[in-house]
Amino acid sequence: MSTTVSKQFSTFNTLARTGEYTSGGNSFKWQSTSNASSQNDVYSSLSYTDGSNNTQDAPLQVTPASNTNWLVCKNLDTNVPTSATIEGIKIYIDRYNSFAGDVELGNVIIKDTGIYLTKNGTDTVGNNKSTSATWASTDTDTYVTFGGVSDLWGTTWTASEVNSDNFGVMVGPSIEYTGLTGETGASAKIDHVYVEITYTDAGSGRRRAVFVAKNNPDI
């Protein structure tokens, strides 16, 4: 028997990423991070800022493509039984590139480069599920999925690890643009992120739990 329950993320933050684009201490960081908590067309987006998160004039071009900050979504009220065996983890992301291409001004290309799980909220674990897919240019309110009901992402999981406040997903795209686009990173928009966890428990059989992030303050 399968059972689906809805829960929430409570922590969202932007996190520096090794090898990301930086210039003079400035980088592309996620803003309004908790907007990724529900699918309502209110977005978390990137912005080119300094170390104190003050907006800066963006470079005229970023080429070749360079990575940006991680968007970290974590801290699930999972309530997975301590005796459970984790069978699979599946991530759902609704995201798109809002830039309207211009022949004279150039174009902005945003791609997945890092989709990882985390056990401690700061370090990636297991496999990178990114396929370097280019983000769609319109928001159709559809999800791109990573992992599955029998996919452990190349690592092992215990109930206590998924129940931890630091369990979550780290999402990191790349950005590339040429010409006078006026791009600040804001074209990279994430509307919603949630996760499904499939587990078995000797006392209840196979269960499928859906933990949805929504309506939480920025962290």
N, C-alpha and C positions, 0 to 999 in steps of 0.2 A: 504494500500500500504506500502511495506517495502522499506527502503533505506539503503544502506551500504556505509559508508565513512571511509577512512583510516586516522588515526592521529598518533601522536607519544608520547611515554614517553620521558621526557627530564632529569629525575633524577633517578640515580641508586646508592644505597649505601649498605654497610654492617652494621649491627646493632646488638649490644650485645643482647642476649636473656636470660631471667631468667631461671636458671637451666641448662644452657649449660655447656659443658665440659670446665674446666679451670684447669691449673696447673701452679703455680708460675707466674700468671699474663698472661699466654699464652692461646690462644684459636684458634678455627678454624674460620677464617674470609674469606669472599668472596673477590676475587681479579678480576681485569679487569671487573668491574661490568657492564659496558655498552656493553660488548660483548653479553649480554642477549637481546640486542635490535633488533637483526635480525637473521633469520634462515640461517646461512652461515657456520656452522661447525667451527666457532671461538667462544670459550667458555669463560664464567665466571666460575671459579672454586675456591674451598676452598684452604686455605693454613694455616698451623699452625704458628702463629706469636705472637709477644709480643704486648705490649700496643702501641708501635710506628709503628706497622705493619712490623717489621723486622722478616724475616723467622727464625724459631727456629727448633732445632732437635725435631722431633715429638716423642711422647711416643711410647714405643715398642708395646703396645697394648692398645686398648680402649674397654673394656668389663666390664659390659654389655653396650649395645648401649647408646650413649650420644648425646644430641642435639648440634647443631652448631649455629653460627650466623644466623640472618635473612638476606636474600637478599630482599631489599625493592625496588620495582619498582613503581614510582609514577609520578605525574605532567603530566596529560594528557590535551591536547588541545581539550576538548570534544565538546564545542559549543552546548551542549544540551539546548534547549529552556528553559527559566526560568519558563514557564508555564507547562512544561512536568511533567508527572508522571512516575517515574522509575518503571519498571515491573520486570526486571531481570538482573543479572550480571553473565557472564561466563568467566572463566579464562582458557587460553591455555598455557601449558608449555611443551617445548621440552627439556628433560633432560635425562642423563644416567650415569651409573657407568662404568668408563673406565678401572677399575682394571681387569687384566687377572689373574684368580685364579691359585694358585700354591699349590700342595699337601704338599710340604715341608715348604713353607713359610707362608701358611695360606691364609685367604681370607678377603675381605673387603665387608661389607654389608652396603648399604645406603638405607634408607627408608624415605618416607614422614612422618613427624610428626606434621607439622604445615603449613596449607594453609589458610591464613586469609586475609580479606580486612582491610584497614585502612582508617580512615577519617582525621587523623592528621599527618600521615607519620611516627609515632613512636609507636602508640598503636594499638593493634588488636581490632576489633569489630566483634560482631556477632558470627556465627558458624565457627568452625574449619572444613574445608572440606577435611582434610586428612583422608585417609582410611588405613594409615600405609602401603601403597603399597611399595614393594621393587623395586628400580630403575632397569631398564633393563640393561644388560651388553653390549649391542651394541647400537649404535646410528642409528636408522632407519629413522630419520627425521620425526617422527610422534609425535603428541601432545597428552598429557594426559589432560583431561578437568575437571573442577570443577565448580559447579553451573549450571545455565541454564537460559533460556529466561523468566522463571517465578519464579526464585529463588532469593530472596533478602538477603540470607545468615543470616537469623535470626535477622535482624535489619531493620530499615527504612532508606530510602534515598530520598533526595531532589535533584533537578537539581543543586542547588548551591553547594551541597556536592560533586557531581561527577565532577563538573566543577572546583573544588578547586585544587590548585597546590599540595595539600597533599593527595588527593585521590589516592589509589593504592592498590597493593597486597604485602603481606609479605610471603616469601617462606622460610621454615626452615626444613631441613632434620635432621635425626640422622645418626651417623656413628659408625660402630663397626668393629674392626679388632683384630686379634690375631696373634702371631708369628712375624717373622722378615720380614714383608711385605715391609718395607721402606715407608709405607704410610704417607703422609703429609696432606691428605685431598683432594689432587688434582684429585682424581678419581671421585669426585662429580662434574659433569659438567652440566651447564645449557646453552643451545644454544639460546633459545628464549622464551619470555613471552609476551603475549598480551591479551587483554580483549575485550569482546563484551558487549555492554550495550543496552538493549531493553527498549524502553519507548513509551508512547503515549502522544500525544499533541492534544489539541482540534482543532488546526488549520491544522494539517497535518496527523492525523490518527496514526496508529502504525508504528514505525520505529525501525530498528535494526542498531545500529552503531558499527563499528569495529574500535578500536583504537590500532594501532600497534606501538610498540617501535622499533626504528631503528636509526642507524647512529648518536649516541650521545656520547659526551665525558664522561669519567669516572668522577664520583662525589666522 
